[in-house]
């Protein structure tokens, strides 16, 4: 009989954090793509400013429409293959939450609707076993309890950073209300980002709030804050990381220097915003987007000219685990470290299975002009 907790952890790790190691041939630099985008953009109309009289929704900021180069910039030495090749994109202007969604905001939604998140629901064994090896025996019912993945600090230096079980633990009872498992609470942490949010949970909130999740292109455009050459939301200077974002300083996952002031999650607005007035687009918690994660997508679109309001790949594809459909998550988290997960960079992208929730995963919403006209 298997230990289901270990298999759930195994499924999550394969679907959400393994980077693609395929090598793609790059024919153009980011500079070339930016120039091409400038030429083609003349033929593409886009919404730069909201209609006269339209007010910015509370807690959101306006992101002016424009063009940019999506993907890793030329100077980013930490970029992975699935962030390349860069390609020119034009997006319409839109409104975006200035912070990651907070516990207080999500609680208001739950209080008004009675919504129950995936991490709080009883595990459906018939559904779960579809993602496990054939002929897996059903574990004892005491194991089939609601829960989620919680970070556990390693006691000693970890020699193999591909053995994710050394810092992730399946906790029965862990969910957005009890982020560290049974007995924990969000009391006093109303201004912290809500976590343990699966895709279905984020979409349910969006429907209630009249919002939607950003596309990967919208998210990356907003994170750049108008700087096409920026590796980070604040520019090109990586030495400012501890001043600008909540990430893991020191030796991951055993020793955190806490140069940024935090060992775990931080309240929203704890670090300076980017040029568009957006907070925590680097570190703190990962954020859902609406795009399917497909490691071949950037390669597929590289010769299609400038894309306008792209919706991403038509299907999910991750060779690390092709059976599980994943969505793109952006921004990195408080666990990101240069030796392991340098995803505090703008172009960094990872996959997360749609039914998975973890302690370092949340979201923020956006609103298009047409949504607010309804």
QUILIN-V7923 format. One record per pair of residues at least 6 apart in sequence whose C-alpha atoms are under 8 Angstrom apart, sorted by sequence separation. I is the first residue (numbers start at 0). GAP is how many residues later the second one is. D is the distance in Angstrom with one decimal. If there is no record, write none. Layout:
<<I,GAP,D> <I,GAP,D>>
This chain:
<<55,6,6.8> <108,6,7.7> <109,6,7.5> <173,6,5.7> <174,6,7.0> <177,6,4.8> <178,6,6.8> <205,6,5.1> <223,6,6.5> <228,6,7.4> <229,6,5.2> <231,6,7.5> <240,6,8.0> <248,6,7.8> <249,6,4.9> <272,6,4.5> <334,6,7.7> <335,6,5.7> <341,6,7.7> <342,6,7.1> <71,7,6.0> <128,7,7.2> <173,7,3.8> <176,7,7.9> <177,7,4.8> <178,7,7.3> <205,7,7.2> <228,7,7.5> <241,7,7.8> <248,7,5.1> <249,7,5.2> <255,7,6.5> <271,7,6.7> <272,7,7.2> <317,7,8.0> <335,7,6.2> <157,8,7.7> <172,8,5.0> <173,8,6.2> <176,8,5.9> <177,8,6.6> <223,8,7.5> <224,8,7.0> <226,8,7.3> <247,8,6.0> <248,8,5.2> <249,8,8.0> <270,8,7.0> <316,8,7.1> <317,8,7.9> <335,8,6.8> <170,9,7.6> <171,9,6.4> <172,9,5.0> <176,9,6.0> <202,9,7.1> <223,9,5.5> <247,9,7.8> <248,9,5.9> <270,9,7.0> <315,9,5.4> <316,9,7.8> <331,9,7.8> <170,10,5.6> <171,10,7.2> <175,10,8.0> <202,10,7.4> <222,10,5.6> <233,10,7.5> <247,10,7.2> <248,10,6.4> <268,10,5.8> <315,10,6.1> <331,10,7.6> <332,10,7.7> <71,11,5.6> <201,11,7.9> <248,11,7.7> <267,11,7.1> <268,11,7.0> <315,11,7.4> <331,11,4.6> <332,11,7.2> <70,12,5.2> <71,12,6.1> <153,12,6.5> <267,12,6.9> <330,12,6.2> <331,12,5.0> <70,13,5.8> <71,13,7.3> <72,13,7.3> <124,13,7.4> <153,13,5.9> <246,13,7.4> <329,13,7.8> <330,13,5.6> <331,13,7.8> <70,14,6.6> <71,14,6.0> <151,14,7.8> <152,14,5.8> <245,14,6.0> <330,14,7.1> <48,15,5.7> <70,15,4.3> <151,15,4.8> <244,15,7.1> <245,15,7.9> <247,15,7.2> <296,15,7.4> <330,15,6.7> <47,16,4.9> <48,16,6.9> <69,16,5.4> <70,16,6.7> <150,16,5.7> <151,16,5.7> <178,16,7.1> <243,16,8.0> <245,16,6.7> <296,16,5.7> <329,16,8.0> <331,16,7.8> <46,17,7.7> <47,17,4.0> <68,17,6.2> <69,17,5.4> <150,17,4.8> <151,17,6.5> <178,17,7.1> <241,17,5.9> <242,17,6.1> <330,17,7.1> <46,18,5.5> <47,18,6.4> <68,18,5.4> <69,18,6.2> <149,18,5.8> <150,18,6.2> <175,18,6.2> <241,18,4.5> <265,18,6.4> <329,18,6.7> <330,18,7.6> <45,19,6.5> <46,19,7.9> <68,19,4.5> <69,19,6.5> <124,19,7.6> <148,19,6.3> <149,19,5.3> <175,19,5.5> <245,19,7.4> <264,19,5.5> <293,19,6.2> <329,19,5.3> <45,20,7.1> <67,20,6.0> <68,20,6.0> <148,20,5.5> <149,20,6.3> <174,20,7.6> <175,20,5.3> <245,20,7.0> <263,20,8.0> <264,20,7.3> <290,20,6.3> <291,20,6.5> <292,20,7.0> <328,20,6.0> <329,20,6.7> <66,21,7.2> <67,21,5.5> <122,21,5.7> <148,21,4.6> <149,21,6.4> <174,21,5.4> <175,21,7.0> <289,21,7.9> <290,21,5.2> <291,21,5.7> <293,21,6.9> <295,21,7.6> <327,21,6.4> <328,21,5.4> <66,22,5.6> <67,22,6.5> <121,22,7.3> <122,22,6.1> <147,22,5.7> <148,22,6.0> <173,22,7.8> <174,22,8.0> <290,22,6.7> <291,22,7.1> <292,22,7.6> <293,22,4.9> <294,22,6.3> <327,22,5.7> <328,22,5.9> <66,23,4.2> <121,23,5.9> <122,23,6.0> <146,23,6.9> <147,23,5.6> <291,23,6.0> <292,23,5.1> <293,23,4.3> <294,23,6.1> <327,23,4.8> <328,23,6.6> <65,24,5.6> <66,24,6.4> <121,24,5.2> <146,24,5.5> <147,24,6.7> <149,24,7.5> <291,24,5.0> <292,24,6.3> <293,24,5.9> <326,24,5.4> <327,24,6.5> <64,25,7.5> <65,25,5.7> <120,25,5.6> <146,25,4.1> <147,25,7.3> <148,25,7.4> <245,25,7.9> <292,25,7.1> <325,25,5.3> <326,25,5.5> <334,25,7.9> <40,26,7.3> <64,26,5.5> <65,26,6.7> <119,26,5.3> <145,26,5.8> <146,26,4.6> <147,26,5.2> <244,26,6.1> <325,26,4.9> <326,26,6.4> <333,26,7.3> <64,27,4.3> <65,27,7.3> <118,27,5.7> <119,27,6.5> <144,27,6.1> <145,27,5.9> <146,27,4.7> <147,27,6.2> <243,27,5.4> <325,27,4.1> <326,27,6.4> <332,27,6.1> <63,28,7.3> <64,28,3.7> <118,28,5.2> <144,28,7.6> <145,28,7.7> <146,28,6.3> <242,28,7.2> <243,28,6.1> <324,28,5.8> <325,28,5.7> <332,28,7.8> <37,29,7.7> <63,29,4.5> <64,29,7.2> <118,29,5.8> <149,29,7.6> <323,29,6.5> <324,29,6.9> <36,30,7.3> <62,30,5.4> <63,30,6.8> <149,30,6.2> <36,31,7.6> <61,31,7.2> <62,31,5.4> <149,31,7.8> <36,32,7.7> <61,32,5.9> <62,32,5.8> <292,32,7.8> <61,33,4.5> <62,33,7.0> <291,33,7.6> <292,33,5.5> <33,34,7.0> <60,34,5.5> <61,34,6.5> <146,34,7.7> <245,34,8.0> <291,34,6.1> <292,34,4.8> <33,35,5.9> <59,35,6.0> <60,35,5.5> <244,35,6.7> <291,35,4.4> <292,35,4.9> <32,36,6.8> <59,36,5.1> <60,36,6.4> <245,36,7.5> <246,36,5.3> <290,36,5.6> <291,36,5.9> <59,37,4.2> <60,37,6.0> <244,37,5.8> <245,37,5.1> <246,37,6.6> <289,37,6.6> <290,37,5.7> <56,38,7.8> <58,38,5.9> <59,38,5.1> <244,38,5.6> <245,38,5.1> <288,38,6.8> <289,38,7.1> <29,39,7.0> <55,39,7.3> <58,39,6.1> <244,39,7.2> <287,39,7.4> <288,39,5.7> <58,40,7.8> <233,40,6.0> <287,40,6.6> <288,40,5.7> <232,41,5.9> <233,41,7.9> <287,41,4.7> <288,41,7.3> <29,42,7.8> <286,42,5.3> <287,42,6.7> <29,43,5.8> <30,43,7.9> <49,43,7.3> <285,43,6.2> <286,43,5.3> <29,44,5.9> <45,44,7.4> <46,44,7.8> <47,44,6.3> <48,44,6.3> <49,44,7.9> <285,44,5.7> <286,44,6.4> <28,45,6.6> <45,45,6.7> <46,45,4.6> <47,45,5.2> <285,45,5.4> <286,45,7.9> <43,46,7.9> <45,46,5.1> <46,46,5.4> <284,46,7.3> <285,46,4.9> <45,47,7.7> <148,47,7.9> <284,47,6.2> <285,47,5.3> <147,48,6.8> <232,48,7.1> <282,48,5.9> <283,48,7.1> <284,48,4.1> <40,49,7.2> <224,49,6.0> <225,49,7.3> <232,49,6.9> <281,49,4.8> <282,49,4.8> <283,49,4.3> <284,49,6.3> <223,50,7.8> <224,50,4.9> <225,50,7.9> <231,50,7.6> <280,50,5.3> <281,50,6.0> <282,50,3.9> <283,50,4.4> <36,51,5.0> <222,51,7.3> <224,51,5.3> <279,51,8.0> <281,51,7.1> <282,51,5.2> <283,51,7.9> <35,52,7.4> <36,52,7.1> <282,52,7.8> <32,53,7.1> <33,53,8.0> <119,53,7.3> <282,53,6.9> <32,54,6.0> <33,54,6.3> <119,54,7.9> <221,54,7.2> <32,55,5.8> <118,55,7.1> <119,55,6.3> <222,55,7.6> <29,56,5.9> <118,56,5.4> <221,56,8.0> <23,57,6.8> <27,57,7.8> <28,57,7.6> <29,57,7.6> <118,57,8.0> <292,57,7.5> <22,58,6.1> <25,58,7.7> <116,58,7.9> <222,58,6.3> <292,58,5.7> <20,59,8.0> <21,59,6.7> <25,59,6.0> <19,60,7.8> <20,60,6.6> <23,60,7.6> <282,60,7.7> <18,61,7.6> <19,61,6.7> <23,61,7.8> <281,61,7.8> <282,61,5.4> <19,62,6.1> <281,62,4.6> <18,63,7.6> <280,63,8.0> <281,63,6.9> <281,64,7.5> <264,69,6.1> <218,70,7.6> <263,70,6.1> <262,71,7.5> <263,71,7.9> <192,72,7.8> <102,73,7.7> <191,73,7.3> <192,73,7.9> <215,73,5.7> <287,73,7.7> <191,74,6.3> <192,74,6.8> <213,74,8.0> <214,74,5.4> <215,74,7.0> <285,74,6.1> <286,74,6.1> <287,74,6.7> <288,74,7.9> <191,75,4.2> <192,75,6.5> <212,75,7.1> <213,75,5.3> <214,75,5.2> <215,75,6.1> <284,75,4.8> <285,75,4.7> <286,75,5.1> <287,75,5.2> <190,76,5.4> <191,76,5.7> <212,76,5.5> <213,76,6.1> <214,76,5.8> <283,76,7.4> <284,76,5.2> <285,76,5.9> <286,76,4.2> <287,76,7.6> <118,77,6.9> <190,77,6.2> <212,77,5.7> <284,77,6.0> <285,77,7.1> <286,77,6.7> <118,78,7.7> <188,78,7.5> <117,79,7.8> <118,79,7.8> <116,80,7.2> <117,80,6.6> <116,81,7.6> <117,82,7.7> <252,82,7.9> <102,83,7.3> <117,83,7.0> <251,83,7.9> <116,84,5.7> <251,85,6.6> <102,86,7.1> <103,86,4.7> <166,86,6.8> <201,86,8.0> <246,86,6.2> <247,86,5.7> <102,87,4.9> <103,87,6.5> <245,87,7.3> <246,87,4.1> <247,87,5.1> <249,87,7.9> <251,87,7.4> <101,88,6.5> <102,88,6.3> <105,88,6.9> <245,88,5.3> <246,88,5.7> <247,88,5.5> <248,88,6.6> <251,88,7.3> <101,89,5.5> <102,89,6.0> <198,89,7.2> <246,89,5.3> <247,89,5.2> <101,90,5.4> <102,90,5.8> <194,90,7.7> <246,90,6.6> <101,91,4.2> <102,91,4.6> <217,91,7.9> <100,92,5.5> <101,92,4.9> <192,92,7.4> <216,92,7.4> <99,93,5.7> <100,93,6.1> <216,93,6.8> <99,94,7.9> <156,94,7.4> <157,94,7.8> <216,94,7.8> <156,95,7.6> <157,95,7.1> <214,95,7.7> <215,95,7.7> <216,95,7.9> <264,95,8.0> <108,96,6.7> <156,96,7.2> <157,96,7.3> <214,96,6.2> <215,96,7.2> <156,97,5.5> <214,97,7.4> <246,97,7.7> <155,98,5.6> <156,98,7.9> <105,99,7.5> <108,99,7.4> <153,99,5.6> <154,99,5.7> <244,99,8.0> <152,100,5.8> <153,100,4.5> <152,101,5.7> <218,111,7.8> <215,112,7.1> <231,112,7.1> <232,112,7.5> <231,113,5.0> <232,113,6.4> <215,114,7.7> <230,114,5.8> <231,114,5.4> <230,115,5.9> <229,116,7.8> <230,116,7.4> <10,120,7.5> <10,121,8.0> <223,122,7.0> <222,123,6.5> <6,125,7.2> <90,126,7.7> <219,126,6.3> <90,127,6.9> <219,127,6.9> <88,128,7.6> <1,134,7.1> <0,135,7.4> <1,135,6.6> <3,135,6.5> <0,136,5.4> <1,136,7.6> <2,136,6.7> <0,137,7.0> <1,137,6.3> <0,138,6.1> <4,138,7.3> <3,139,6.9> <2,140,7.9> <3,140,7.6> <8,140,7.5> <69,147,6.8> <69,150,7.0> <212,150,7.9> <213,150,7.9> <12,151,7.0> <69,151,7.5> <212,151,6.9> <213,151,6.4> <212,152,4.9> <213,152,5.7> <67,153,6.7> <211,153,5.5> <212,153,5.9> <199,154,7.3> <210,154,6.1> <211,154,5.5> <75,155,6.3> <198,155,5.2> <199,155,7.2> <210,155,5.8> <211,155,6.3> <8,156,7.2> <72,156,6.3> <74,156,7.8> <197,156,6.3> <198,156,6.4> <210,156,5.2> <72,157,7.5> <197,157,5.5> <198,157,7.7> <209,157,7.8> <72,158,6.7> <197,158,5.3> <8,159,7.6> <62,159,6.5> <68,159,6.6> <71,159,7.7> <196,159,7.8> <197,159,4.6> <205,159,7.0> <8,160,7.6> <67,160,6.2> <196,160,5.1> <210,160,7.6> <8,161,6.9> <195,161,4.5> <196,161,7.0> <201,161,6.9> <209,161,7.4> <7,162,7.8> <194,162,7.7> <195,162,4.5> <194,163,6.8> <195,163,5.2> <5,164,7.7> <194,164,5.5> <195,164,7.2> <196,164,6.3> <4,165,5.8> <194,165,6.2> <195,165,6.0> <196,165,5.7> <101,166,7.6> <194,166,5.2> <195,166,6.9> <196,166,7.9> <194,167,4.8> <99,168,6.9> <193,168,5.8> <98,169,6.2> <192,169,6.7> <193,169,8.0> <98,170,7.1> <97,179,6.5> <98,179,6.3> <99,179,7.7> <160,179,6.8> <179,179,7.7> <97,180,4.5> <98,180,5.2> <99,180,7.1> <178,180,6.5> <96,181,7.5> <97,181,5.9> <98,181,6.6> <99,187,7.8> <130,192,7.7> <130,193,7.7> <148,208,7.0> <149,208,6.4> <150,208,6.7> <147,209,6.1> <148,209,4.8> <149,209,5.2> <147,210,5.8> <148,210,6.2> <86,211,7.4> <147,211,7.6> <85,212,7.2> <62,213,6.8> <81,213,5.4> <84,213,6.0> <61,214,7.8> <81,214,7.4> <83,214,6.1> <84,214,6.3> <86,214,7.4> <60,215,7.5> <82,215,7.3> <83,215,7.2> <86,215,5.7> <60,216,7.0> <81,216,7.3> <85,216,7.3> <89,216,6.8> <60,217,7.6> <84,217,6.7> <87,217,6.9> <88,217,5.1> <89,217,6.1> <90,217,5.8> <91,217,6.8> <86,218,7.8> <87,218,4.7> <88,218,4.7> <89,218,4.7> <90,218,4.8> <86,219,7.2> <87,219,6.4> <88,219,5.8> <89,219,6.2> <90,219,8.0> <88,220,7.3> <88,221,7.7> <117,237,7.4> <118,238,6.8> <117,239,7.9> <100,261,7.2> <99,262,7.1> <100,262,6.0> <99,263,5.7> <100,263,5.3> <43,264,7.7> <77,264,7.2> <82,264,6.3> <99,264,4.8> <100,264,7.8> <39,265,7.4> <40,265,7.0> <82,265,6.5> <98,265,6.8> <39,266,6.4> <82,266,7.0> <81,267,7.7> <96,267,5.9> <36,268,7.4> <78,268,7.7> <79,268,7.7> <95,268,7.6> <96,268,5.7> <35,269,7.7> <36,269,5.6> <78,269,7.1> <95,269,6.1> <96,269,6.2> <35,270,7.8> <95,270,4.3> <94,271,5.4> <95,271,6.4> <93,272,6.9> <94,272,5.1> <93,273,6.0> <94,273,6.3> <93,274,4.9> <94,274,7.9> <19,275,6.6> <23,275,7.3> <71,275,5.3> <92,275,7.5> <93,275,6.5> <70,276,5.1> <71,276,7.8> <69,277,7.3> <19,298,7.5> <19,299,7.3> <19,300,7.4> <18,301,7.9> <17,302,6.5> <14,303,7.6> <14,305,6.9> <13,306,6.0> <14,306,5.9> <13,307,5.9> <14,309,6.6> <14,310,7.9> <15,310,7.4> <14,311,6.7> <49,319,6.9> <18,331,7.2> <17,332,7.9> <16,333,6.2> <15,334,6.3> <16,334,6.5> <15,335,4.5> <16,335,7.5> <14,336,6.3> <15,336,4.1> <14,337,5.8> <15,337,6.3> <14,338,5.7> <11,340,7.5> <11,341,7.0> <11,344,6.8>>
